[in-house]
Amino acid sequence: MKSLFIGGSSQIAEDLAKRLKDVDSVSKNKCKNYSRVFRVNNYKSSNIKKILKKIKKKYDNIVIFNGRYQNSTLSNFSKKEFKNSFYINFEIPMLFATEVINNKFLNKNGSIFFVSSIAADSTLTGNAYYSLSKNTLNHAAKILSDEQKKRGIRINIISVGIVNNKMGKSTLINFSNKKVRFVKKDNYINKMIKTLRNKKINKKKIFIK
């Protein structure tokens, strides 16, 4: 099973790659545990297309990890921050997915997995831009799945709970009056491995929480 992780510089992504083996990565940062790392300076459209031209192999799974959390409320709407959230959490993943499809990087019955968040279905105060952008990504993934069904390309969403890492901890300000249960790293990795090896799932939202 050959996999390509996009935005795969997080510790969990690297630990997952170590368990899976035969995994390449597209990342802004130096990474280990990958067979090859395609370094990209930033995630502008031109750079994404340029870096993907260097890839000469096909994969069974493309996993798109790109995402960023920021505390926000609609009551204090900021056009700049709103656009930034949508660019990182929706536009970049969707651009990668469409480029992967158009450049035919997937093997027959291959799958694209968007790593999303349970926040996409939440109305928790403080998560406004993050929730909206991830919800848009989830809905777009379903549309893309229908569009690519005839080509045998599977599109799935992995909806993750609060992970005990930098981004996960940054959301805790919104849970001051609630008991928070972090996603355990081993459970996350084991569920991811099981999911990536499943060649039947399509247009599904897989929860890890």
Summary of the structure (lengths in Angstrom):
residues: 209
radius of gyration: 16.4
end to end distance: 25.1
largest distance: 50.3
contacts: 668
relative contact order: 0.15
helix: 45%
strand: 22%
